[in-house]
Amino acid sequence: MDGLVYLFLLCSGIWFWLNGRRAHEFSLGICRHICNQNNALLLDETVSLKRLKLRRGPNGRMLFERCYQFEYCYDPANRLCGDVTILGLTPVEINFDGQRTLL
C-alpha cells in the first residue's frame, strides 16, 4: 500500500512540474506577442513566476492561477516591468506600460 502512495505522489509531482512548464511557455508566448504589438523589446526573453495560488475557474473547477513577471524596454536605457496572470491556460490580466487590462 505504501508503494501506491509513493507512486501517486511521484505522478502528482511530475504532473505539477509539466503543468507549470506548459503554463510558463504559454505566458512567455503571450509576453512576446504583447511586446511585438507595442514595438517593445522583451528583455532576457524570459518570464519569472511571481505568484501561484488556487482559484475557481468560470466553470467552478479549481485551477492554478499563476502570475508571471517580465521586463521590457522601448530603448536600452530604461527597463520596465510588466506582468501577466493566467488561470489554467487562459490569460486573465495583463499589466503592461502602466495599464492593467482584464481579459
N, C-alpha and C positions, 0 to 999 in steps of 0.2 A: 504494500500500500504506500509506503514511503517513496518508493520509486516513481509511482504515478504522480505524487505531489511534486517531486523534483522535476519530472518531465513537464508537468503543467507550468511550473514556474519558469523553466527554461524556455518553453514555447511562448509564454506570455512576454518574457523579456525580449526575445527575438522579434516578436510581432511589434512590440512597442518601439524598438530600435528602427525597424524597417518603416513603420508608420511615420516616425519622426524624420527619417531621411527623405521620404517622399514629400512630406509637408515642407521640409527645408528647400528641396529642389523646386517645388511649386511656388513658394514665396520668392525665391531668387528669380524665377521667371517673371513674376509679377513686378518685382522691383526693376528688372531690366526694361520691361515694357513701359513702366511709368517714366523712367529716366529717358528713354528714347523719345517718348511722346513730348517731353518737356525740354528736349535738347540739353539734357544734363548728363554728366558722366558718373556712372555707378563706380564708386571708388572701391578698390580691392576686389571687385567682382564677388562680393560675399555679403551674407546677412548673418546676424547673430541672434540667438534666441534670448529674448528679454523677459518673457513671462509665459508660463504654462499653467493652465487650470482646466478643470472640467466645467462644462456648461451645457445646458439643454439646447438642442437644435430646434429648427422650426417644426419638425415632426415629433418632438418630445423625446428623442433619443439623446443619451449623454454622449457628448463629443469632446475632444480636446480642443481648447481654444489656445492658439499659440500666437504670440506677438513677437515679430522679428524686427530688429532694428538694422538700418543700413545707413551708409554715408554716401553722399553725392556732392558734386560741385558743378558750378557753371564756369568757374575759372580756377586755375590751380592755387590761387591764394586763399580761398575760403572753402572750408569743409562744412557741410551742412548735414544734419541728421534727419532721418525720416523713419517711419515705422509702418508696418503692415500687419494687420490682425486677421488671422484666418480661423474659421471654425470648421474643423474637419479639413476639407479641401475647398472650402468656399470663402472667398475674401469677404470680410465683414466691414473693415475700416482701414482707411489709408490716411496717413498723416504725412503730407509732402509739401514742402515750401511754405510751412506755416498754416496750411489749410487742412482741416480734418474733414474727410469725406466718408460718410456712412454709405455702405452699399446695400 
